[in-house]
Structures are given as C-alpha cells and as structure tokens.
C-alpha cells in the first residue's frame, strides 16, 4: 500500500477544488432519498412499497437522462450541458412539496431526468486531470469524499425533517443542489484533454474496447448490482430502526456504514493492483445478506460495517475499468451509461425491496439486495471466463506495470 498518492492529488489546486465542490454538492443529493422516503411514509401516509415507487421513478428518469447528458458534455462542454439541470432542480423541488402522491411520481421522473450528474462530472474530469497511473487513487479519493458526504447527508436530512418538517427539508435540498450546480459552472473543470502534437510513435498499439462491448456491459451490470445492495441496505436500515422505534439512531447507523465505506475506499486507493469488480461485488452481496440479523441498534450498526467497507471499492473499481476501456472522446457518455446502470439497478430493486420489507420485515430488504448483487456477480464472473468476452487489454487493467496508451 502507498498513501502518498493522496497527498500528491491534494497538492494539485484544480483537483483539490474539484474534490471540495463534489463534497458539498453531494450532501443534499445524499439526503434526498431518505427525506423522500420519510416524506412518503410519514407526511403522505404511504407504505415502503410506495416510497420505493418514488425512488424507482427518480432513478428511471436518471436512467434516461444520464447517457444523454454525458453525450452533451462530450459534445458541448460542461456548462451548456448542466445549466438546464440547475433550472429544473430549482423548480421541481418546490413543486414536490405541493404535489399529491400521484403527481409526485411524474415529478420524480423529471427530477431524475434533470438530476445534476455530479458522479459523471467528477469522474470524467478526474480521468482527464490526472495521469492514468493515478486514476485508481483519484477515483478512490472521490469515493472517500462521497462517503464523507454520505455520513453527513442523511443525518442532516433527518435533522431537517424532525426539526423543520419534510417540506422545509425538500426546499433546503433543492436550494443546495442549485448552488452546487452553480459552483460547477464556475469551476468548469476540463472534460477533454488538451490536444497535443508529438512525433513519438508509441511502442504498443492503442487497444480500446467499444462503449457497448460485452466487457463494458459487464461493468454496467456490476454497477447496477452495487446499487441493489445500497438500496437494500438503505431501506433496510430505515425500516429496522422504525421497527425498533429508534429512528433517532439513523444518523449513527448511517454514519458507521458510510465511515466503513470511506475506510474501504482509502485502502483500495492505496493498493498497487486493481481488484476485479466482479470479486468485489460478490463479496459485497454476501456481506449484505446477513445484516438483518442485527436486532438492536448496536448490532445493526456493527453488521453494516463489512458491507460498507466494500461499497466504495466496488464502485471505484467499476469506474476505473470503464475509464480504462473506453476512448476519451466517448468517456462522458460511458460514465452516463454507468450512471444509468446505477439508476436502473435502483429502479428495478427499490419496489421489490420495499415490498419485501412490507411483507416480511426489515430483514427482507437486506436479503433481496444482497442476493441480487450475488447473482449478478456470479453471472458476470461466468461470462468473463469466456475468452471472447475479455477485453484485448484485460491484463493491463490488472497489472499496473503494463501500460497502454
């Protein structure tokens, strides 16, 4: 392990500014799902299945919008692609507080469609701003920052709901997301490398996998499976603490979950070798299944630590491989498709997980989320054993000493 890479990244002023902006931008984004769940269950007297439908509606909109906006970033640049999202967010959050449950569904779809693509922007910019040998550390650092935001976001959301009400919490989240979008417009981080002229002939040919090749599709599936475990753990924690009548402990449990993911991302970014996302997803799924065994606040908080430790590495590894296999001129679109994979994973799993919680209790959310990830990991692992489905530079992704340009 080598942690000096993090210091080198932080010393770069542009990278440091991007990390700081991403940290503050993600706090309201992390708070929103929990606030909407509490809004539907408490204010609208809905069920967890209905809350899952709202989450699915948002993720469905994001699934449609992410590749489109990623392509716009590739073609038009960040500012022209993100400005419509800022305007839409400023309008839709106030509308959500006035809507009935039936109207909240289409509003949620539009929220997802115009969601500010923080993940895609940051990962795309980092893939341009840092050298390829630093990419694993940079993506891990971004995951660590995301987990730090996650520790704060849900706790801040619960505090807002309990102290000021769900309406005020939604207004605050919408306002903060608008400010975050304006900050990214001001920074305008690069999304394409500056053109360079060189007479040096590379020793090895450039080998890149097309954006929708089988190996890249496997990475999208892995991203969707990761989201299934996150949704299962997310809803399961809320439901378990409500069953225990300890909703006030959400901040503690979420904090330990996020902190363990932060540590996992820190460790993964310091490694000298990449770990295949398939293996990480398999471990993530298997550690999620038994979380429901925690029947008290303290035991539930301990059970989420192993699965949390694997969250950031799994997401980082998938993004790292996508950046390696997709040409830069289509990388924004690829990151958008990965965002779509995340949102489809959430959209497909949220209603099922919500129904499982309604039917058998909180432990059903953990089991369904974990089993989904485990099944996807096994399918991808089996597919990757077929030589025709391996990328041409497969070895270079695993071996940092093998460099392709």
N, C-alpha and C positions, 0 to 999 in steps of 0.2 A: 504494500500500500504506500501511496505517496500523496500527502495532503498539501504539498507546496503548490500544486496546480491551482487550488482555490485562491491562494494569495496572489498568484500571477493574474488570474482573471479579475480579481477585485482591484488590482492596481491599474487596470485599463479603465480610464474615465468613462468612455462610452458604454462599455459593458456594465460598469457599476451603475450608471444612470438607468440603464435598461432594467437591471435587476430591481432597483428601488421602485421604479414605476410599476413593474409587474407585481411586486409585493403589495402595494397599496391598491392596485387595480383588482386584484383577486379577492380581497377581503369581502367586498359586497357580493361578488359572484359566488363565493363560498357560503355566504349567509343566506342567499336567496332560496335554495331548495328547502332548507329547514324551515324558513319563515313561511314559505308557501304551504308546506305540509301542515304546520301549526294553524295557518290561516284557514285551510280547508277543513281540518278536523275540528277545530275549536270554534272559529267565527262562523263558518258556514254549516256547522254540524254535519260534516261529511264523514265518510269512512276512510280507512287507509287505502282501500282499493280506488276510491275516487281521487285521493291525493296522488296515487300512482298514475292515474289517467292524466292529471295535470302535468306531472313530471314527464310522462310519455309525450304529451302534446308539445311541450317545450323542446324536448330532445328531437322530436320528429321535425320541427321547424329548423332546428340547428343542423340536422342531418341533410336537409335540402340546401340550406344556406352556406354551410362550411366550404364545400368544394367550389361553389360559385364565387364566394368572396376570396378564397385562396387564389383562384384563377384571375380575379380582378386585381389582386395585389401583384401577381406576376406581370400583368399587362399594363396596369395603370399606376401602380405605386400605392403605398400605404394610405396616404391622406385621402385620395379620391375613393378608395375602397371602404374606408372606415367612417367617413362623415355621415352617410345615410344611417348607419347603425346608431350613432350618437343621437341624431334627431329622433329616431324611432324609440329608443330607450326612454328618452325624456317624455315621450307622450304615453307610452304603453303602461308604465308602472302606475301613474295616477289613474288611468282607466281601470286597471285591475282592482283597485280599491272600491270602485263603484259598481263593478260587474256582479251579476249573479253567477252561480256555478256554471250554468250552461254557456254564458258569454265568456267566462274565464277560460274555457277551452280554446276557442279561436284566438283570444288574446295571447294565450300561452304559446300557441303555434307561431304567431308573429314575433313574440319575444325571442323565441329560438331562431327564427329566420334572420333577425337583425341583431342577434347577440354579438357583442364586440368580441372578435376572435383573439383573445389575449394569448391563449396557448399557441396558436398558429403563428401569430406575430412574433412572439418571443423566440420560439424555436427556429423559425425561418431566419430571423435576424442573427441569432447566435451562430447558425450554420454558415453565415457569411462573415461575421465579425471575428470569429476565432479560427485558428488552423484546425485541420482535420484531426490531428493528434490530440487536441484539447477538447474535442467535441463531447466526449463522454463526460469529462469533468464539468464542462459548461452546462450540458443538459441535466446532469445530476445536481449542480448548483441551483438551476432553475426549479428542479423538483423540490429541493430543500426549501427554497423560498416559497414555493406553492404550499408546502406543508406548514410553514410558519404562518402563512395567511389562513390556512385551514384551521389552525389552532385558534386563531383569533376570530375568524368569520362567524362560525356557528354560535360561539359563545356570545359574540356581540349581537347576533340576531336574536337569540333567546332573551338577552337583556333588554333589547329594544321592545320585543313583544310583551314581556312581562311588565315593563315599566311604562311603556307608552302605547301599547296596543299594536296589532298586526298592521293596521292601516298606516300608522306612522312609520313602522319598520319598512314597509314597502316603499313609501315616499323616500325615506332615507337611502335605501338601496338604489333606487332609480337615480337619485341625485348624485350619489357617489360614483355610479357607473358612468354618468355623463362626464363628470370631472375626470375620471380615469381615461375616457376616450380622448378628451381634450389634451391631456398630458401626453398621450402617444402621438397626437397630431403635432404637438410642439416638438417632441424629441425627433420624430420622423426617422426611426432607425433604418439602416440600409437593409434591403431585401434582395439585392443582387450585387454580386462582386463587380468592382470597377474593371473595365476591360483592360487587359494587359497585352503588350506586344513582346514577344520573346522569340528568339531563334533557336532556343533549346528544344531538341527533339526528345520527348520522353522515352525512357528505356523500355517501358511497357505500354501496351495499348490501353486506351481508356475502355473499361468494360462497365457499362451501366445497365441496370435492369429497367425495362419499360415500366411506366407507372402502374399499370394494371396487370403485371405479370403474376404468375402463381405465387412466387416467394413474397412479393409485396402484399398480395391479398391475404396470405397467411398472417402477416404482421397486422393488417387491419382486423382480422378475426381475433387475434390476440388482444388488440386494443379494446374490442367490444367485450371480450370475456373479462378483461380487467374491470371495465365499468360495471358489469353484472355483480362482481364481488363488492365493489364500492357501494352500489345501490342496496344490495342485500345487507351489508354491514350498517350503512347509514340508517335505513328504515328500521332495521332490527334493533339498533341501539335505542332509537326513539321509542319504539313500541315496548321494549323490555323495561325501560325506565318509567314509562307510563303505567305499565302493569305493576311495577313496584311502588308507584306513586312517589317517584323520586325524579321528576322532570328537572328539578333544580340541579341535578348532578350531570346533566347533559354536557356542560362545559368541561367537567373533569374527565369524563369518558372520552369525549371527542378530543380533548387535549392530549391524553395519553396515546390515543390512536394516531393523531397527527404527529406527535413527537416521535413515536417509534418509526413512522414513515420517514420523518426528517433524518433520523439517525441512519436508517437503511439507505437513503439516498446519499448521505455523506460517505458512508462506507463504500457504496458501489462506485461513486465517482473517483475514489482514491485507488481503485483496483487497476492493475496493469493490463488486464484482459477483460474482454466483454463476456457476459454470460448470456446464453441464448434466451430470448424472451419466452420461448416455449417452456423451458425448465422453470423459469421464474413464475409464469402463470400457473403451472401445475402446482407448485409449492404454495402459491397464494390461494388457490382454490381449496386445497386440502387443509390449510390452516384456518380458512373461514368457516368451514362446516361445523366445527365443534364450539364456536363462540357462544352459541345459545345455551351451552351448559352453565354459563355464569348466571346464577340465580340471585345474586346480590350485586350491589353497586361495585364493591371492591373486586369480586371475582370476574364480573363482566369486563371491568377495566383492565384486568390482567389478561383475559383471553383475547382482547383486541390487539395486544402488543405484537404477537408474532405475525398476524396478518398485516398489521400496519407496517411492520419492518420491511415487508416485501412489496408494498404498494408503489413507492417511488422508484425502486429499481426496475420493476416490471414496465412502468410507463416510460422510464428513461431509455431502457434497452430497446423498446419498440421504436421510439422516435430516432434513436441513434442509428438503427439499421435502415430505417426509411431514408434518412438523410444520406446514408452511405450508398444506397442502391438507386436513388432517383436523381436524374440530372438537375442541376441548379435551376435551369430555366423553367422547370415544372415542379420545383420543390414546394412552392406555396400551394399549388393545387394538391400535391400529395399530402401536405400537412392538413389541408382542408378535408381530404378524404379520411385521414386518420381521425380528425375531429368528428366526421360523420360516423365513423366506426364506433367511437366513444358514445355518441348520442344514440345510434341505433341499438347498441348494447344496453343503454339505459332505457330506451323506449320499449324494447322488447321484454326486458326483465321487470321493469317497475310495476306494471299491473299484475303480473304473475306473483311477484314477491309480495305486493300489497295484499292480494287475495289469500296467499298462503298465511300471512300474518293474521288476517281476519278470521281464517278458518281454524288454524291450529295454535296460534300464538306467536310471540316474537321469535322463537327459535326457528320457525319455518322460513323466515327471511334469510337467516344465515345459511340454512341448509340449501335452499334453492339457489342463492347467489353462488355459494361455493361449488355446488355440483355443476352448475352451468359453466363456470370457469374451468373446472377439472375436465369436463367433456370436451370443451373447445381445445384445451391444451393437448389432450390425447389425440384428437383428430389432426391437429397441425403437426404434432410430432410424427404421426404415422405418414402424413403427406410429405414431410421433409426427408423421410427415408428414401423416397423415390428420386433417383439421380436427376431425372428430367425436371424436377421441381426445385432444384437447388440453383441459386444464382451463380453466375460464372465466377464471381469473385467472392464466393462463400467463405473460403479460408481466410481471406484478408480481413473480413469482419471480425473473426475470432482472434486473429493474430495481429497485434498492434505493430509487429515488426515488419509486416508485409504491407507496403504502401502502394496504392493505386492512385493515379492522378488522371 
